[in-house]
Amino acid sequence: MHLDIKDGKIWIQHNMTEVDLGQELVNRGVPAEDIILGLQPPYKRPYTNYGVA
């Protein structure tokens, strides 16, 4: 897995695990809008349940 923190947001860049990292972060109290799925192309991010950047 590869996570970055940019401008106060957690970017999930790569995930080769069975864990849903975004959901795990939300379960631990991170607001969904502070999670960016960097592994998704920018045009798809508005359709996720997470933040866009």
Secondary structure as a PSIPRED ss2 file (coil, helix, strand):
# PSIPRED VFORMAT (PSIPRED V4.0)

   1 M C   1.000  0.000  0.000
   2 H E   0.000  0.000  1.000
   3 L E   0.000  0.000  1.000
   4 D E   0.000  0.000  1.000
   5 I E   0.000  0.000  1.000
   6 K E   0.000  0.000  1.000
   7 D C   1.000  0.000  0.000
   8 G C   1.000  0.000  0.000
   9 K E   0.000  0.000  1.000
  10 I E   0.000  0.000  1.000
  11 W E   0.000  0.000  1.000
  12 I E   0.000  0.000  1.000
  13 Q E   0.000  0.000  1.000
  14 H E   0.000  0.000  1.000
  15 N C   1.000  0.000  0.000
  16 M C   1.000  0.000  0.000
  17 T C   1.000  0.000  0.000
  18 E C   1.000  0.000  0.000
  19 V C   1.000  0.000  0.000
  20 D C   1.000  0.000  0.000
  21 L H   0.000  1.000  0.000
  22 G H   0.000  1.000  0.000
  23 Q H   0.000  1.000  0.000
  24 E H   0.000  1.000  0.000
  25 L H   0.000  1.000  0.000
  26 V H   0.000  1.000  0.000
  27 N H   0.000  1.000  0.000
  28 R C   1.000  0.000  0.000
  29 G C   1.000  0.000  0.000
  30 V C   1.000  0.000  0.000
  31 P C   1.000  0.000  0.000
  32 A H   0.000  1.000  0.000
  33 E H   0.000  1.000  0.000
  34 D H   0.000  1.000  0.000
  35 I E   0.000  0.000  1.000
  36 I E   0.000  0.000  1.000
  37 L E   0.000  0.000  1.000
  38 G C   1.000  0.000  0.000
  39 L C   1.000  0.000  0.000
  40 Q C   1.000  0.000  0.000
  41 P C   1.000  0.000  0.000
  42 P C   1.000  0.000  0.000
  43 Y C   1.000  0.000  0.000
  44 K C   1.000  0.000  0.000
  45 R H   0.000  1.000  0.000
  46 P H   0.000  1.000  0.000
  47 Y H   0.000  1.000  0.000
  48 T C   1.000  0.000  0.000
  49 N C   1.000  0.000  0.000
  50 Y C   1.000  0.000  0.000
  51 G E   0.000  0.000  1.000
  52 V C   1.000  0.000  0.000
  53 A C   1.000  0.000  0.000
